[in-house]
Amino acid sequence: MSRSAARRRAPFLALITGLYLVWSLAPVLIAVMFSFNDGRSRTNWQGFSLRWYAGDPLRSVFHDPALQQAVIHTFRLGIIVTLITIPLGTLLALGLDRWRGPIPAGANFLMLLSFVLPEVLLAVSLLFVATTLTNASWNPVQLGVVGQVIGLITFQLSYPVIIVRARLLTIGRHYEQAAIDLGASPWGAVRRVLLPMITPAVIASAVLVFADVIDNFVIARYLSGGSTTEPVSVKIYNTARAAPTPALNAAATIVLIASMAAVTVGFLLWRWLTRGEPDRGVDAFVG
């Protein structure tokens, strides 16, 4: 059945879907639109301008040190956390899929627990560790970049594990076993056969983690060490009730564009890597 025929048979569902999309996207589009406003107002349109991106010599994103630092810190967190989380998550997924016993079962439980645990509870717990053990001889959780990275990795680790394990379930073990039967070592079978086949899931995980980290608010706020470690989401929260200019909208728009660009690049890579196996590729991308 074609999509047009499906819509004709379910007009109510199509209407509900359309209303939901409008309700969800309209505030975002309005915020983006006012980032190009020529005046200081964030509610009254006064003409198109790039003033709040680079034109204003004092308050634009590229001239305001506070906003500039927030944007840079946002992308720094996204890149660092993604580069650490994806290899760890992939290795953990391989271990949980291949290893049996009480230890992997406990690790799987902890991984799923972090997936369903409220983010604010995790943030408060890590804040308690950081503040209580401040005078300890060795405390890995420190407020600032280190604490934010550790907290975000802890919260995001379950995403690549779940997505990669879903890919492993669709692949099965026969490819790996066939490589071993043909003379490959266990590590060689994993490196030369299994890893290329789970690459689409790894890419999907990286896109999801990066997009989620640069939008994160709760963990980033609780574990920030000052104004220099506040990402854009926290900066918006701290200044939204004052008298912010559309430069705040511009900073949020830059983060939004980066998130959409990451998703687009990830989708194109997924399509390229999964050509010839559409069903398996879709399963890997959507997890």
Backbone torsions as a table, in degrees:
resi	resn	phi	psi	omega
1	MET	NA	132.8	-180.0
2	SER	-73.7	163.7	-179.9
3	ARG	-66.5	-37.7	179.3
4	SER	-64.3	-40.1	177.5
5	ALA	-65.9	-38.0	178.4
6	ALA	-64.1	-39.6	178.8
7	ARG	-65.9	-37.5	179.7
8	ARG	-67.0	-31.0	-179.4
9	ARG	-81.7	-18.8	-179.2
10	ALA	-132.0	65.3	-177.5
11	PRO	-64.9	-32.4	-179.2
12	PHE	-66.1	-42.7	178.4
13	LEU	-65.0	-38.6	177.9
14	ALA	-64.4	-38.3	178.6
15	LEU	-65.5	-45.6	179.5
16	ILE	-61.3	-41.6	178.8
17	THR	-63.5	-43.4	178.7
18	GLY	-63.1	-43.4	178.3
19	LEU	-63.4	-39.7	178.8
20	TYR	-63.8	-42.8	179.5
21	LEU	-64.2	-41.0	178.4
22	VAL	-64.4	-45.8	-179.3
23	TRP	-62.5	-36.5	-177.4
24	SER	-79.2	-39.7	-172.1
25	LEU	-91.9	-24.2	-176.4
26	ALA	-58.4	-48.8	179.0
27	PRO	-60.5	-36.8	179.4
28	VAL	-65.9	-45.1	-179.6
29	LEU	-65.2	-36.3	177.4
30	ILE	-65.3	-43.3	178.5
31	ALA	-62.3	-41.6	178.1
32	VAL	-65.0	-41.4	-178.7
33	MET	-60.5	-43.6	-176.8
34	PHE	-76.3	-8.6	171.9
35	SER	-70.2	-17.1	177.2
36	PHE	-102.2	13.4	-179.5
37	ASN	-71.9	140.1	-177.7
38	ASP	-76.7	-26.7	-179.0
39	GLY	-98.7	-177.4	-178.5
40	ARG	-80.4	-15.9	-175.2
41	SER	-70.8	144.4	174.7
42	ARG	-106.9	11.0	179.4
43	THR	-129.6	-26.0	-178.7
44	ASN	-111.3	120.0	-178.3
45	TRP	-73.4	128.6	-176.2
46	GLN	-126.5	20.3	177.8
47	GLY	113.1	155.6	-177.4
48	PHE	-81.4	136.9	178.8
49	SER	-163.3	153.6	172.0
50	LEU	-98.8	23.8	-175.3
51	ARG	-57.1	-41.7	-172.1
52	TRP	-85.9	-2.8	172.6
53	TYR	-93.2	-49.5	-177.7
54	ALA	-147.2	-13.3	-173.2
55	GLY	-72.2	-41.9	-178.1
56	ASP	-73.9	124.9	-175.0
57	PRO	-72.6	-9.5	-177.2
58	LEU	-121.0	-40.9	-169.1
59	ARG	-112.4	2.6	177.5
60	SER	-76.0	165.0	-177.1
61	VAL	-59.9	-39.4	-175.5
62	PHE	-86.0	2.5	176.6
63	HIS	-125.3	-17.7	176.9
64	ASP	-85.4	114.3	-176.9
65	PRO	-59.7	-35.5	-178.4
66	ALA	-67.0	-47.1	178.9
67	LEU	-67.7	-39.4	178.8
68	GLN	-61.6	-43.2	178.6
69	GLN	-65.0	-37.8	179.3
70	ALA	-64.4	-42.4	179.0
71	VAL	-65.5	-45.0	-179.8
72	ILE	-63.1	-42.6	-179.3
73	HIS	-66.9	-35.1	177.7
74	THR	-60.1	-49.2	-179.2
75	PHE	-71.2	-31.6	177.0
76	ARG	-63.5	-45.3	176.9
77	LEU	-61.5	-43.7	-178.7
78	GLY	-60.6	-44.3	-177.7
79	ILE	-70.4	-46.7	-177.9
80	ILE	-63.2	-48.2	-178.0
81	VAL	-64.4	-39.9	179.4
82	THR	-64.8	-44.0	-177.9
83	LEU	-65.7	-27.1	179.1
84	ILE	-90.8	-40.8	-173.4
85	THR	-69.5	-41.8	-174.2
86	ILE	-64.6	-49.1	175.7
87	PRO	-61.2	-42.4	178.5
88	LEU	-62.2	-44.8	-179.7
89	GLY	-64.9	-38.5	179.0
90	THR	-65.9	-45.3	178.3
91	LEU	-64.1	-40.2	178.7
92	LEU	-65.7	-39.1	177.8
93	ALA	-63.2	-42.8	177.6
94	LEU	-63.0	-41.8	179.4
95	GLY	-65.5	-44.6	-179.9
96	LEU	-66.9	-30.3	-179.3
97	ASP	-78.2	-27.9	-174.7
98	ARG	-103.6	-21.7	-173.0
99	TRP	-101.5	138.4	179.0
100	ARG	-122.6	147.1	177.9
101	GLY	137.4	-179.7	-177.0
102	PRO	-68.6	-33.6	-178.7
103	ILE	-65.4	-52.3	176.3
104	PRO	-64.2	-31.5	176.7
105	ALA	-63.5	-42.5	176.7
106	GLY	-65.6	-39.6	177.9
107	ALA	-64.9	-38.7	177.6
108	ASN	-64.3	-39.5	178.1
109	PHE	-63.6	-44.9	179.2
110	LEU	-64.1	-37.6	178.6
111	MET	-64.1	-45.9	178.1
112	LEU	-67.3	-32.2	178.3
113	LEU	-63.7	-42.3	177.3
114	SER	-66.7	-24.5	179.5
115	PHE	-73.3	-36.6	-176.9
116	VAL	-100.4	-8.8	-178.5
117	LEU	-68.0	133.8	177.1
118	PRO	-57.3	135.2	-175.7
119	GLU	-62.3	-36.6	-178.7
120	VAL	-66.6	-33.4	177.8
121	LEU	-66.5	-42.7	176.8
122	LEU	-63.5	-42.0	-179.8
123	ALA	-64.3	-43.9	179.4
124	VAL	-65.2	-38.8	179.1
125	SER	-63.8	-44.9	179.0
126	LEU	-67.8	-34.6	175.6
127	LEU	-64.1	-40.4	177.5
128	PHE	-61.8	-43.3	178.2
129	VAL	-62.5	-43.8	-177.1
130	ALA	-65.9	-39.5	-176.5
131	THR	-83.8	-32.6	-178.8
132	THR	-74.3	-38.4	-177.1
133	LEU	-97.4	27.1	-177.9
134	THR	-60.9	-39.0	-177.0
135	ASN	-92.7	6.3	179.1
136	ALA	-70.0	156.8	-178.4
137	SER	-65.2	-31.4	178.4
138	TRP	-145.3	117.8	179.9
139	ASN	-135.7	107.4	-176.9
140	PRO	-69.9	-25.1	-177.8
141	VAL	-92.2	102.2	179.1
142	GLN	-121.3	140.5	179.7
143	LEU	-61.3	135.6	-176.7
144	GLY	123.4	-152.8	-175.5
145	VAL	-62.0	-44.1	-177.1
146	VAL	-62.7	-48.8	179.2
147	GLY	-62.8	-40.7	178.4
148	GLN	-63.6	-42.5	179.9
149	VAL	-63.9	-45.5	179.4
150	ILE	-63.1	-45.0	179.7
151	GLY	-63.2	-42.9	-179.1
152	LEU	-69.5	-37.4	176.1
153	ILE	-63.2	-43.8	178.9
154	THR	-59.0	-40.4	-177.6
155	PHE	-78.4	-32.3	-173.9
156	GLN	-91.7	-13.9	-172.1
157	LEU	-60.0	-31.9	-176.5
158	SER	-68.3	-25.4	-177.1
159	TYR	-65.8	-53.0	177.6
160	PRO	-64.7	-31.8	179.3
161	VAL	-63.0	-47.3	-177.7
162	ILE	-66.9	-43.5	-177.4
163	ILE	-68.3	-44.4	-179.5
164	VAL	-67.8	-38.7	178.2
165	ARG	-65.7	-35.3	175.6
166	ALA	-62.8	-39.4	176.8
167	ARG	-65.5	-42.0	179.1
168	LEU	-62.3	-36.5	178.7
169	LEU	-66.5	-37.1	178.9
170	THR	-72.6	-30.2	179.7
171	ILE	-75.8	-42.8	-174.2
172	GLY	80.8	-173.6	-176.7
173	ARG	-108.3	-1.3	-173.2
174	HIS	-69.6	-32.2	177.9
175	TYR	-65.8	-44.8	179.2
176	GLU	-64.2	-42.8	179.9
177	GLN	-66.7	-35.5	177.6
178	ALA	-65.1	-39.5	178.0
179	ALA	-64.3	-40.1	178.2
180	ILE	-66.5	-40.2	177.8
181	ASP	-62.6	-28.0	179.8
182	LEU	-87.4	4.3	173.7
183	GLY	112.5	-2.0	-179.9
184	ALA	-76.8	148.8	173.6
185	SER	-74.8	162.1	177.7
186	PRO	-55.7	-43.7	178.3
187	TRP	-67.9	-37.5	177.9
188	GLY	-64.3	-38.0	177.8
189	ALA	-65.1	-39.7	178.4
190	VAL	-67.4	-44.3	-174.6
191	ARG	-72.2	-40.5	-172.0
192	ARG	-97.5	-17.6	-177.7
193	VAL	-117.1	-53.6	-171.4
194	LEU	-74.4	-46.5	-177.6
195	LEU	-59.9	-45.0	176.1
196	PRO	-60.6	-31.1	-178.3
197	MET	-77.3	-25.4	178.7
198	ILE	-96.3	2.1	-179.7
199	THR	-56.7	-41.4	176.9
200	PRO	-58.2	-37.8	177.7
201	ALA	-68.9	-36.6	177.9
202	VAL	-64.2	-42.8	178.9
203	ILE	-65.3	-42.8	177.4
204	ALA	-60.9	-39.8	178.4
205	SER	-64.3	-43.1	-179.2
206	ALA	-62.7	-41.4	178.4
207	VAL	-63.5	-45.4	-179.2
208	LEU	-63.3	-45.2	-178.7
209	VAL	-64.9	-46.7	-178.9
210	PHE	-61.4	-46.7	-179.2
211	ALA	-64.3	-35.5	-179.2
212	ASP	-75.0	-36.3	-178.2
213	VAL	-68.2	-44.2	-177.3
214	ILE	-70.6	-14.2	175.2
215	ASP	-99.6	-2.8	-173.3
216	ASN	-67.2	142.0	179.9
217	PHE	-122.8	-48.0	-169.3
218	VAL	-64.4	-58.1	-178.3
219	ILE	-64.5	-41.8	-179.2
220	ALA	-62.5	-35.5	-179.3
221	ARG	-75.1	-46.1	-176.9
222	TYR	-65.4	-32.5	-175.1
223	LEU	-104.2	10.8	177.2
224	SER	-72.2	147.9	-177.6
225	GLY	-104.8	10.3	-178.0
226	GLY	148.3	-175.3	-176.2
227	SER	-63.9	-27.3	-178.4
228	THR	-76.0	-13.2	179.1
229	THR	-114.5	26.2	176.4
230	GLU	-96.6	119.2	174.8
231	PRO	-74.5	-180.0	-176.2
232	VAL	-61.1	-39.9	-178.5
233	SER	-60.6	-42.6	179.2
234	VAL	-70.7	-38.6	178.4
235	LYS	-62.2	-39.3	177.2
236	ILE	-63.1	-44.2	-179.5
237	TYR	-62.9	-41.7	-175.4
238	ASN	-72.7	-25.6	-175.9
239	THR	-111.1	-4.8	-174.5
240	ALA	-65.5	-31.8	-177.4
241	ARG	-90.5	0.1	175.8
242	ALA	-89.0	-129.0	177.1
243	ALA	-127.8	67.4	-175.2
244	PRO	-71.9	154.3	175.1
245	THR	-95.5	169.5	175.4
246	PRO	-61.5	-5.1	175.0
247	ALA	-62.0	-29.9	176.4
248	LEU	-65.8	-40.6	174.6
249	ASN	-63.0	-37.6	-179.7
250	ALA	-65.2	-41.7	178.1
251	ALA	-62.9	-43.3	177.8
252	ALA	-64.3	-36.5	178.8
253	THR	-65.6	-38.6	177.8
254	ILE	-61.7	-43.4	178.1
255	VAL	-64.8	-40.7	178.9
256	LEU	-62.4	-43.7	179.4
257	ILE	-63.9	-40.6	178.4
258	ALA	-63.5	-40.2	178.9
259	SER	-64.9	-43.7	178.8
260	MET	-66.3	-36.9	178.1
261	ALA	-65.1	-40.3	178.5
262	ALA	-63.2	-43.0	179.0
263	VAL	-64.5	-40.6	-179.9
264	THR	-65.0	-46.4	178.9
265	VAL	-63.0	-42.8	178.4
266	GLY	-62.5	-39.6	179.6
267	PHE	-66.2	-41.4	179.0
268	LEU	-65.3	-40.6	176.7
269	LEU	-64.3	-40.8	177.7
270	TRP	-61.6	-43.9	178.5
271	ARG	-62.2	-39.4	-178.7
272	TRP	-69.8	-39.7	-177.3
273	LEU	-76.8	-24.9	-175.8
274	THR	-106.4	15.5	177.1
275	ARG	-63.5	135.8	-177.6
276	GLY	91.5	-10.9	176.1
277	GLU	-139.0	65.7	-172.1
278	PRO	-61.5	-41.9	-176.9
279	ASP	-65.2	-45.5	-178.9
280	ARG	-67.8	-36.2	178.6
281	GLY	-65.5	-41.3	178.5
282	VAL	-62.7	-42.9	179.6
283	ASP	-60.1	-39.3	-178.9
284	ALA	-69.8	-39.8	-174.9
285	PHE	-71.1	-40.3	-177.6
286	VAL	-88.6	-6.8	177.9
287	GLY	74.9	NA	NA
